[in-house]
């Protein structure tokens, strides 16, 4: 283990809870910021249906048509 000597300075009963607690706090902050800064989350929580992409009603017309010439 590369950092095995850290436990000579910090007791594992103090270091591990601090490390795991800081990881949990960072994860909660990241999730909260994602949930608060998205535009679709509020609508999702209110039960509104998801917006779908605009549907194409008719196929697009070709700009140029290729025709076979008869000899």
URNOR-V26228 format. One record per residue. N is the residue number from 1. RES is the residue in one letter. SS is DSSP state (2 for helix, 1 for strand, 0 for the rest). PSI is psi in radians with two decimals (NA if undefined). OMEGA is omega in whole degrees, 0 to 359 (* if undefined). Layout:
((N RES SS PSI OMEGA) (N RES SS PSI OMEGA))
//
This chain:
((1 X 0 2.29 184) (2 X 0 -0.78 185) (3 X 0 0.60 182) (4 X 2 -0.49 182) (5 X 2 -0.12 179) (6 X 2 -0.50 182) (7 X 2 -0.13 171) (8 X 2 -0.38 181) (9 X 0 -0.77 182) (10 X 0 2.29 178) (11 X 0 2.44 178) (12 X 2 -0.48 180) (13 X 2 -0.32 176) (14 X 2 -0.76 186) (15 X 2 -0.78 182) (16 X 2 -0.82 176) (17 X 2 -0.63 177) (18 X 2 -0.76 180) (19 X 2 -0.87 181) (20 X 2 -0.62 177) (21 X 2 -0.70 179) (22 X 2 -0.64 176) (23 X 2 -0.73 180) (24 X 2 -0.73 180) (25 X 2 -0.76 179) (26 X 2 -0.75 179) (27 X 2 -0.73 179) (28 X 2 -0.69 179) (29 X 2 -0.71 179) (30 X 2 -0.80 180) (31 X 2 -0.72 180) (32 X 2 -0.72 180) (33 X 2 -0.62 177) (34 X 2 -0.78 182) (35 X 2 -0.59 182) (36 X 2 -0.38 185) (37 X 0 0.18 175) (38 X 0 2.64 182) (39 X 0 -0.37 186) (40 X 0 -0.23 187) (41 X 2 -0.73 181) (42 X 2 -0.76 178) (43 X 2 -0.63 179) (44 X 2 -0.76 179) (45 X 2 -0.51 179) (46 X 2 -0.11 176) (47 X 0 0.27 178) (48 X 0 2.56 180) (49 X 0 2.71 180) (50 X 0 2.54 177) (51 X 0 2.32 179) (52 X 0 2.86 178) (53 X 0 2.67 180) (54 X 0 2.30 181) (55 X 0 2.47 179) (56 X 0 2.15 182) (57 X 0 -0.63 178) (58 X 0 2.64 180) (59 X 0 2.60 181) (60 X 0 2.53 180) (61 X 0 2.44 181) (62 X 0 2.57 180) (63 X 0 -0.65 179) (64 X 0 2.43 178) (65 X 0 2.45 179) (66 X 0 2.14 179) (67 X 0 2.54 178) (68 X 0 2.29 180) (69 X 0 2.41 178) (70 X 0 2.32 181) (71 X 0 NA *))
//
